[in-house]
Amino acid sequence: MLVHQPGRHVPEHSVSPPPGRPRLRHPARVILRLLDHEMVNHVAGPLHITTHKETTMTQRQVRKGYITLMVLMVFTVAVIAVTATSVSPGLQAAQTAAELTGPAQPLNQPICQPYCDVYLPYMVNGHVYTGDTPTPAPTRTPTPTPEINLTPPGPLDTPTPTTTKIFLTRTPTPTPSATATATAIPPTVTGTPPTATPTGMPTSTPTVMPTGTATATPTITPTSTLAGAVEILSATVYSRTLGARTSVYVFGEVRNVSTATVENVQVRARFRNGSGTVVKTITGEPYHPVLGPGQVSAFKLEGDLPEGAEKHSVEVAGYAFTAKSALPPLEVIHTHLYTDDFGQVWFSGEVRNPTATNVTHAKVVIVLYDGQGKVLFVDDSKEGWAGPYLDVLATGDVSPFHWVLDPRPPEFAQARFFAVYEPSPVPPPGTLPVLNVSKSESGSAVYVHGEVLNDLGSTAVTEVKVIATLYQGETVVNAGWQYVTAKRTFVLGPGQKAPFKLPITGGQAAHDRASYRVTFVTTDASAPTEVAIVEPSWRCVEDEGIYWVEIEGVFENQASTSVTDLRAIATFYGSGGQVVNAGWTSSPYDDILAPGQQLPFNLIVHFFDGFVGFNCSDDPSLMADYRPVP
């Protein structure tokens, strides 16, 4: 083990922790010896673990542990694969019931990693699928199967992936006439159709992925019929078994075929046993709360599949006529699909607000189709967590999104995406400057380091969120966000700076430029300035290719009130003043520190690619975070 210790710092023996605080060894040594380092980076991002337990291992123990872990992993994957491919008797019966399902569609699924996705045959392609007998739908001209340009990942040590053109086609299989005798339940219709004809919403257009180039679709002319105003265009039922649980998903689209506007559309999926008794009902709504004449919206229903389910139906259960107008659409631009080494599909892009109002609670929806225009898969960005990352978009604002599609989608021929939202009564708060940014790559992850400056004069802010967008040309290939000091409630006082360490994992790492944006909330709380860090010391350590900086010091409460939840925050600068790394105690010290009292601390900050850009003889910047005791 090589210890880089500046000569002016205290001797080696003096960095021993105070009584009651054992000296901190590298917390990730055992984990990174048993697991592949790049896999840990890919799945979990940067690893910040604080521990007070002494841990050592001999080389023989490491090798023995590695072999044991590999055997356990192979056994676990085998068990999961067998379980995932085992469909309940009810599902097997549903697949072979020709009078209900028709022949199974051919599938091209990857090897189970970590589980198999089991697709049930296509069930619904009709006007309103009531009972078990679909009503024929109006003719819909299929779109020719386009060329799909997917970007598979390269090896973890190859940052630039190769590009392969894959032609995906599906041959439609005619569905035999159903023979079941279940009684249809008519949809519940409320309200009176308005006398005036509302203005129709434009129909979203399917788009070839990942370039985002639009493909024309036939114009749908709404009928003048007000009874049966909403129909199901198509739907796919999909099941996934993980362990003892089998989840069922229903993906599809509805369309308003009337000349009036409707709202509160309810979609219902019912599952029956062999005798026709309903054993499970799942209901939900399409993503658009209001549908103008001719407008199409997708839906995604999810639930647990009960035992004994052999038949199912999907239908419109109700809707209401309304005088409301459908909201104008947002723009989904610069989109990109990426398949990683684990077979997961990541979807990224940006949302632009072209409307005249502020919008909030935005959510991106992606719909995948086969070559005949049937819906195969629907997923959304879950609002906020995966984007759009801006909480409020003003007119003209652009915000990135990025998430992994779940469950794993099948092969597809074309895609459509749109965004839903709510009008916002308040404008966005503005932004703060991002300073001294640096980027580094480790395997498939990109790490963005920097600082945020509060330049608002006399106003403190909290919930300071840094948003990073990675581009290749005009395409968004990845994006991510993180709070400064990785704490949502951290208070940044007027004129203060605070570091951030933003890991961008999952999806494509290769990019040629980046942009940054900061959001925040103003607060009356005081910034953490009255707890000092005294007697600091640190040392740089390298042990078999693993690098870290170990910092020790003492919190001193210089405030007039007691404090708790103390954290030490360290910022490391390069020779040009850029932030090359940052770290903080992952779990705060919950001791109550009275005025004038002191408390020792330990902090380890990992450097994944060596001490690049940081001179171990330079001082890191240290600050304390805490919470006043009420």
Stockholm file with secondary structure:
# STOCKHOLM 1.0

chainA/1-630         MLVHQPGRHVPEHSVSPPPGRPRLRHPARVILRLLDHEMVNHVAGPLHITTHKETTMTQRQVRKGYITLMVLMVFTVAVIAVTATSVSPGLQAAQTAAELTGPAQPLNQPICQPYCDVYLPYMVNGHVYTGDTPTPAPTRTPTPTPEINLTPPGPLDTPTPTTTKIFLTRTPTPTPSATATATAIPPTVTGTPPTATPTGMPTSTPTVMPTGTATATPTITPTSTLAGAVEILSATVYSRTLGARTSVYVFGEVRNVSTATVENVQVRARFRNGSGTVVKTITGEPYHPVLGPGQVSAFKLEGDLPEGAEKHSVEVAGYAFTAKSALPPLEVIHTHLYTDDFGQVWFSGEVRNPTATNVTHAKVVIVLYDGQGKVLFVDDSKEGWAGPYLDVLATGDVSPFHWVLDPRPPEFAQARFFAVYEPSPVPPPGTLPVLNVSKSESGSAVYVHGEVLNDLGSTAVTEVKVIATLYQGETVVNAGWQYVTAKRTFVLGPGQKAPFKLPITGGQAAHDRASYRVTFVTTDASAPTEVAIVEPSWRCVEDEGIYWVEIEGVFENQASTSVTDLRAIATFYGSGGQVVNAGWTSSPYDDILAPGQQLPFNLIVHFFDGFVGFNCSDDPSLMADYRPVP
#=GR chainA/1-630 SS CEEECCTTSCCGGGGSCCTTSCCCCCTTHHHHHHSCHHHHHHHHCSCCCCCCCCCCCCHHHHHHHHHHHHHHHHHHHHHHHHHHTCCCHHHHHHHHCHHHHCSCCCCCCCCCSSCCCEECCCCBCEEEEETTEEEECCCCCCCCCCCEEEBCCCCTTCSSCCCEEECCCCCCCCCCCCCCCCCCCCCEEESCCCSSCCCCCCCCCCEETTTTEECCCCCCCCCSCCTTCEEEEEEEEEEEEETTEEEEEEEEEEEECSSSCEEEEEEEEEEECTTSCEEEEEEECCSCSEECTTCEEEEEEEEECCTTCCEEEEEEEEEEECSCCCCCCCEEEEEEEEECTTSCEEEEEEEECCSSSCEEEEEEEEEEECTTSCEEEEEECTTTTSSCCCSEECTTCEEEEEEECSSCCCCCSEEEEEEEEEECSSCCCCCCCEEEEEEEEETTEEEEEEEEECCSSSCEEEEEEEEEEEEETTEEEEEEEEEGGGCTTCCBCTTCEEEEEEEECSSCCCCSEEEEEEEEEEESSCCSCSEEEEEEEEEEEEETTEEEEEEEEEEEECSSSCEEEEEEEEEEECTTSCEEEEEECSSCBCCCBCTTCEEEEEEEEEETTSSTTCCTTSCCEEEEEEEECC
#=GC SS_cons         CEEECCTTSCCGGGGSCCTTSCCCCCTTHHHHHHSCHHHHHHHHCSCCCCCCCCCCCCHHHHHHHHHHHHHHHHHHHHHHHHHHTCCCHHHHHHHHCHHHHCSCCCCCCCCCSSCCCEECCCCBCEEEEETTEEEECCCCCCCCCCCEEEBCCCCTTCSSCCCEEECCCCCCCCCCCCCCCCCCCCCEEESCCCSSCCCCCCCCCCEETTTTEECCCCCCCCCSCCTTCEEEEEEEEEEEEETTEEEEEEEEEEEECSSSCEEEEEEEEEEECTTSCEEEEEEECCSCSEECTTCEEEEEEEEECCTTCCEEEEEEEEEEECSCCCCCCCEEEEEEEEECTTSCEEEEEEEECCSSSCEEEEEEEEEEECTTSCEEEEEECTTTTSSCCCSEECTTCEEEEEEECSSCCCCCSEEEEEEEEEECSSCCCCCCCEEEEEEEEETTEEEEEEEEECCSSSCEEEEEEEEEEEEETTEEEEEEEEEGGGCTTCCBCTTCEEEEEEEECSSCCCCSEEEEEEEEEEESSCCSCSEEEEEEEEEEEEETTEEEEEEEEEEEECSSSCEEEEEEEEEEECTTSCEEEEEECSSCBCCCBCTTCEEEEEEEEEETTSSTTCCTTSCCEEEEEEEECC
//
